[in-house]
Amino acid sequence: MTTSDLTISSSAHGDMHIDLSAIASNYAVLCGELEGSTTCGSCVKADAYGLGQTPVSRTLALAGCQDFFVAYAEGGIALRRILPDVRIHVFSGLAGGSVDDFSRNDLTPVLNCLDDIKAWSSHCRDNDFTPPADIHIDTGMCRLGMPFEELAFLEENSAFLDDLNIDLVMSHLACADTPEHPMNREQLELFTNVRRVLPMGRASLANSSGVFLGKEYHFDLVRPGAALYGINPVPHRESPVSQVIRLQGKILQVRSVDTPQTVGYGASHQVAGPGRIATVGAGYADGYLRFLSGCSTARIGNISVPVVGQVSMDMITLDITDVPEAISKPGMFVDLIGPHHDVDAVASDSGTIGYEILAALGSRYNRIYHNGGLHT
Ligand SMILES: *Cc1c(COP(=O)(O)O)cnc(C)c1O
């Protein structure tokens, strides 16, 4: 037996095709919305929304991105190994990593409270060194960031900031994907006031959808994530960005059914007449959400096939009665997410958002990257 006999030549869990040139062109679309000196950063948190932080970030850096955002220091440290020259901002700040993690890896903490400011200032004083830090002021998310009382404190005690080298002053929009929502304008006004108190460094407010709210939301730097990965940032309009992923599951078994019977857990689906059921190797453990049971579709060739019965942990069942046998045999692939039925469509089938679909996909799929380095 040779070593190659011991390796798995193709993944039983299916293939996730990721078009890196689509990510680069989506980055260009976002840059195209910006004017003047405004630049475009990239959010690559949660393993670049499930698509793989390393290849995605390399692509974005090649496309010109200089500012990367991750959730925790851990992601920043991994990113620093492959991109020595970009700025890496860590949203959870000092709660998401130690002061040493930040300074050793040249990561920029987003300081989210006065205690963070104190800790970072004393680190800077002790080392006689002022690496950049960001300040996040909460204008309506009530999640991370300083509340207005703390901003008022900073206004009255400006010496508190003396030891800091502030790169970004940022806030985050709660309702940017709903342009008519009054919160957008309220947060914009609050953030404009924040800038009067904290005029130093660059200002950043907009996520993907915020980019499409108009140029007064752009400030110095925008921070899209979702739109880079093919999620429509303007759900009420035709998407300005291209699809990035195609998710294919493998047919494990095909059952011919000629008597009325039920499919899957809970016997929730009844096969009425003669037909064929394909079992495909992707389930909720692979991020194919259980909420998709009985309410989504897959695609074989150009035929749409319903997901029938409950989604299992590692498998789903499709009614492939209408599909020619020649293209629906065990070992063949079906599209679970693809051009016919994109991330946003699958999300709407299960009552969630494209973000959750992408982030849930996980690493069991064989990730196949296309067009890396081809974009110029
Ligand atoms: C995730 C995140 C973003 C990016 O949001 P998208 O909607 O994916 O563009 C920007 N800013 C903050 C603070 C975030 O947490």
PDBQT file of the ligand as one rigid body, heavy atoms in Angstrom, charges set to zero:
ROOT
HETATM    1  C1  LIG A 401     -18.757  42.897  10.862  1.00  0.00    +0.000 C 
HETATM    2  C2  LIG A 401     -18.554  44.335  10.999  1.00  0.00    +0.000 A 
HETATM    3  C3  LIG A 401     -18.436  45.141   9.874  1.00  0.00    +0.000 A 
HETATM    4  C4  LIG A 401     -18.711  44.627   8.471  1.00  0.00    +0.000 C 
HETATM    5  O1  LIG A 401     -20.105  44.512   8.307  1.00  0.00    +0.000 OA
HETATM    6  P1  LIG A 401     -20.766  43.975   6.941  1.00  0.00    +0.000 P 
HETATM    7  O2  LIG A 401     -22.213  44.217   7.171  1.00  0.00    +0.000 OA
HETATM    8  O3  LIG A 401     -20.421  42.543   6.841  1.00  0.00    +0.000 OA
HETATM    9  O4  LIG A 401     -20.204  44.784   5.842  1.00  0.00    +0.000 OA
HETATM   10  C5  LIG A 401     -18.082  46.474  10.053  1.00  0.00    +0.000 A 
HETATM   11  N1  LIG A 401     -17.909  46.979  11.300  1.00  0.00    +0.000 NA
HETATM   12  C6  LIG A 401     -18.058  46.233  12.415  1.00  0.00    +0.000 A 
HETATM   13  C7  LIG A 401     -17.859  46.864  13.749  1.00  0.00    +0.000 C 
HETATM   14  C8  LIG A 401     -18.395  44.891  12.305  1.00  0.00    +0.000 A 
HETATM   15  O5  LIG A 401     -18.556  44.153  13.407  1.00  0.00    +0.000 OA
ENDROOT
TORSDOF 0
